[in-house]
């Protein structure tokens, strides 16, 4: 590309970068994409466990409510390109979608590759240039942005979009490259941390190593305020908590400490109903140890940790359990304390919290307020949301806003 100039150069061929490229090209702009991976959309292959949770079939306001960081910044972009626009966009590209539990939207084929193919095919139709290489620095001449210096030479462009992703899942290419480029333009970087990431907890019950369904998790901060509570699925692991509820709970941690999670193993039963159930089991197993008396109530791997949390010896005869002991057992089943030590490394996170400070970015156009012609989109920005397709919707909406603004700035149709 040396010696030639395009209207719009995009660094990063992830969700937001490809959306921006297509949007700008459809408005008549000449567009090129620089991607350090050999193929675009690599991170999309692993989203939604390989099925690609494209978006959430809800309205813009719901998406903003599910955004954990800087939702007000997203108002204009999300209103302009809500989930209904995302759904229409992909179906127009020949990628039919379906809606599942929690309004999560997936390709009907259940294959993320179909989403990526739809984007790639459209980019080819629009003759968008695709180049492999690593962006090393911005080309700024006399205070004016002129393009990117990359590992394979200079790429000249009137406008540049940084859509390099965050620092989660580095094996997909998200290694934080964009932060250095943004700093070159004078931008502030909010320290990146993992979001939608497993939690660290050394409570004995975590060593049970079980996937639980229909349990309730409550997260309280250091002041005892409940910041998150939900019923669903949770996985107890050797290092702590994983599964959908743990990932969502992680978005509430931020960089704070002192959180405690509480696990209700029997949320469908109140304490009185649970006590009555335990009494029936104790009568049935009256001549057995407590370790055997709870086999109908709990998975075997949970029995000893629950009994110990209730200060009940597993070998105690069932007919010897006192009323006070039974009360402690009920309380343990309904509210097991799980002190949270922190989060797993950012490399294991699904998305990155932190990034380019959005106060330095125009929320309608995604253009830098510090360097005209420089744009940002997707995970590079300090934006993150709960699980369920909301983070990809942020990528589509910000990519669309940047692509449209860049094309309009260039005087395209």
N, C-alpha and C positions, 0 to 999 in steps of 0.2 A: 504493500500500500504506500510505500515511500514515494513521495513526489505528488501524490494525489490527496485531495481533501474531500471529506464527506460533511454533510450538514450535522450529523449526529453520530457520535462514537459512544458505544456502550461498553463498559468494562464489567464483564460478568454475565454469563449466559444461564443464570438461574431463572426462577419464576418471574421476578420483577424485571430483570433485564430483557427477557424474551418478550414480555408483555409490552414494555416500553418500545422495543425495536419494532414490533408489529404495529403498534399504535401510531408511531411516528411515520413509518413507511406508508401506512394507509392514508396518511395526510399529505403524502407526496414528498416527504423528506428523503434524502439519500442517507442510508444508515449502514453502519458497520459494527460488528460485535467482536470484541477481543476477549477470549476465554482461555485460561491457562490449562484447562482440561482438554482432552482431545475431542470431547463431545459435550453438547449443551445439556442442561437439565439434570445433571448427575444427582443432585440431592433429592430431586423429585422422585427418583427411582425408589428411595427408601422411605418416603413419607407414607403414613397410613399403613405401615407394615407391608409396603410394596404395592398397596392398592391406590395410593394417592388420594387423600381426603382433600379434594379440590377446593371446597368452600363449605359454608354452612348455609342451608336454605332458610335464611332469616332476613330481616330487614337491616338497613344500615344502623339503626339505633341499637339493635341487639348486638351487632358486631362491636359497636363502640362500648357498650356495657360490658362486653366480655374482654375488652382490651385492658390489660393491667397497667401499662405504662403510657402516659401521654395520650389518652383517648381524644382529648379536645383537639389536638393537632390534626387528627385524622378526619375531622368532621367533613370538611369540604371534599376531600378525595373519596371518602366512603359514600357520601351522598351522590357524587358524580358517577361512581362505579360501584354499586352495591352488589351483593351476591346474585341478584337476579341478572345483572349484566354479565357477571362471570359465567353463569350457567348458559345464558344465551350465546355468549362468545364461543364457548367450547362446542356447543351443539351445532352452531353454524359452521364450525371447522370439521364437522363429521365425527365428533366424539360424544356419543350419547351418554347422559349421566343419570344416576338414580339417587334417591334420598333414603337414608337408613335412620336407625335410632339416633336420637339427639339431633336430628336434622342434618346429619353429616352427609355430604355429597361425594359420591365416588363415580368413576367411569363404570358403565354397565358391565364391561368386560372384567372388572376387578383387577386390571393391569395398569400400573402407573405408566408403562411404556406407551400406552395409547394416548395419554395426555401429552407426553413429550413428543410423540410422533406428530400429533396434531399441530403443535407449536412449530416444530421443525419444518413441516410441510408448508405451513403458511409463510414462514421466513424465506423458504426457497422460492415460493410463488412471487413474493415481493422483491426478490433479488437482493436480499439483505446479505452483505458480505460477512463471512465468518472467518476469523483468524485465530490461530493458536499462539499464545504468548502471554507473558506475565507483565503487567503494567508496573513500571518501576518508579516513575515520577510524572507529575503534571508538567506539560510544556507551557510555561508562562513567559510571555515576551512583552516587556514594557507594561506590565500589570494586566495584560490581556491573556486569557486562556486560549491556547492554540491547539491543544491536543494532548497526547500521551506519549512519553518515551517508554518503550517496552523492550523486552529482551530481544525482540527481533527487529528493532528499529523504531523510527518515529511514525506515529499515526496522527495525521493532522485532521482537525475537526473544528468547526465553529462552536459546537456545544458538546459537552462530555457528561455522561451519566456514570456515576459509581454505583454499581449494583453487585458488589463483590461478596455480599453475605456477611455474617458475623464470624464467630470463632468456634461455633459448635460443629460437631462432625467434621473435623479437619480433613479426614480421608476423602471427603467429597469436594475438597478445594476451598472450603470456608476456613481460611487460616488467618483471618484478620488483616489481609493485605490492604484493604481499603482504609483502615484507620490511619496509616502513615500518609496516604495520599490526601486524606481529608485534613490532617494536621498541616500538611504543606500549604494548604490554602488558608490556614489560620483557624480551622475549626476545633472546637472543644470536643473531646471524646469522653463520654461518661464510661467509667470503668466497666468493661464487659464482664458479665457473669452468666452462669447457666440458668435457663428457665425451661420449664417442662423437663425436669431432671429428677432422678431418684434422690431420696433423702437418707441421710446417715442417722442411724439410731442403734445403740447397743443394748437395748432392752432385751432380756432373755427370750421373750416371745418371738422376736424377729428370727431367732435361729431355728424356728419351726420349719421355715422354708416352704410355705404353703401359699397357694393362690386362693384367695377368699372372695366369695360373692355375697351380695346382699348384706354387707356390713356397713357401718357408718363411721366416718372419720371426721373428727373435729379438731381444728387447729387453733390454739390460743397463743397470743403474744405474751411478752414478759409481764404485761400488766394484767393478764388474765382475761383480756378481751378476745372473744371469738371472732376470728377473721375469715374462717372458712369452715363449712360443714356440709357434708354430702354423703349420700348413701350410694354404694356401688361396689366396684371391684378394687381389691388391694392385694399386693403380693408381699409377703414377709420373706426377706432374704437375709443372708449372712451379714450384710452390711447395713440393713435397715429396711426401708419401705420403697416399693416400686409399684407399678400398675397405674391405671388411669387416675385414681384419686390422689396418689402420692405425687404424680407429675403436676396435677392441677394445684395441689397444695404448695408445691415448690414456687409457684409464681407469686405467692404471698410473702415469701421470706425476704426477697430482695437481698440487701446486705446486712439486715438486722440479725440479731441473735436472741437467744432466750425463749425460743418457741417450744411448746409442748403439744404433741398430738394425743388425742384420746380416742381409743378404739372401742366401739360398741359392737360386740360379736352377735348380739341378738336384738337388733333395732326394732323388729316387728313385735316384740314383747315388752310391756312395761314391767317394772320391778315386781309388782304383785303377781302378774301372770307367769313371770319367769320363776319366782319363788315357788308357785304352785307346781310348775313343771319339775323343778328340782326335787320337791317333796315326793312326787310320784316316782321319780327315778331312784331316790334313796330307799323308798319302800321296796321297789323291785329288786334292788341290789343290796339289801340291808346287811347281808352277811359278807359282802365283798369290800375290798378297800376302795377308797374314794377314786383312785386311779381307774378302777373298773366301772364305778358307778356312773361316770360321766360319758361313757362310750356312745350312748345314744344321743347325747346333747352336743358333743364336740368332736371334731377330727382328733384322732389319737395324738398327733404331734402337738396339739394345743393343750391337752389336759394338764400335764405337769406344770407348764409355765403359768396357766391360769390358777391352779391350786397354790402354787408358790406365791403368786401375786396376792392371793387371798390369805396367805399365811396358814395354809392347811397342808398337813403332811399327806403326800400321795398314798401312804400306807395306812392312814387312819381308816378304821372301819366305818362304813357308811352309816350304820346305826348309832355311831358315837358322835356324829357331827352336831354341834350345839346350834341353837337358834342364832347366836351371835356369829358363829362360823358360817352359817347359811347366808346370813346377811352380807358378810364379807365376800362370799362367793358370788352373790348376785351383783354386788358392786364391781367386782373384778370383771365379770362378764359384760357389764354395761359400760365400764369406764376404765380401761387399762391405760395407764399413763405411759406415753412413749416420748421421752425427752429427745428433741431433735438436735443433733450436734452440728448439722450443716447440710450441704448438698454435695452430691457426687461431682467430679471434675467437669468443667465446662465442655470438655471434649465429648462427654457422654450426653450432653443436653440436646434436646430436639431443636430448641431455638436459643438465641442469645438475647439476654436483656442487657441494656447499655448500648453504647455506640455514639454516633454523631448526635450532638445536642440539638434537638429539634427547634430550640429557640433561635438557632442560627440558620433556619431553613424556612422558606416560604411555604406555608401549608397548602396553598392552592396549586402551586406549580412544582414543588419539590426542588426549586432552585436555591442555591446558596445565596444568603444575604451578604456574604463576604466576598465572593468571587463570581461575578456575572458569567453565565454560560456553564457553570458547574451545577450538576443535579445529583440528587441522591434518591435511592428507592430501596424498599425491602428491609432486610434484616440488618443492614449497615446502620440504619437509623435507630435511635433509642426508642423502639416500639416492640412490645410483645404482648401476647394474649393467651387466654386459656386454650386448652386443647379442644378440638372439634372442627377444625377447618378454618378457624379465625385467623391464624397466622398467615396462611396462604392467601386468604382474602386481603389481608393487609398488603401482601406483596403485589397482588394483581392491581389493587386500587392505587397504590403509590406508583407502580410502574406505569399504569395508564395515565395518571396525572402528569408524570415527568415526560412521557413520550408525546402527549398532546401539547404540553406547554413548549417543549423544545421545537416541535414542528411549527407551531404557530409563531414562535419567536423568529424563526427563519423565514417567515413569509410564505410558507407552503399553503396549500389550498385550505 
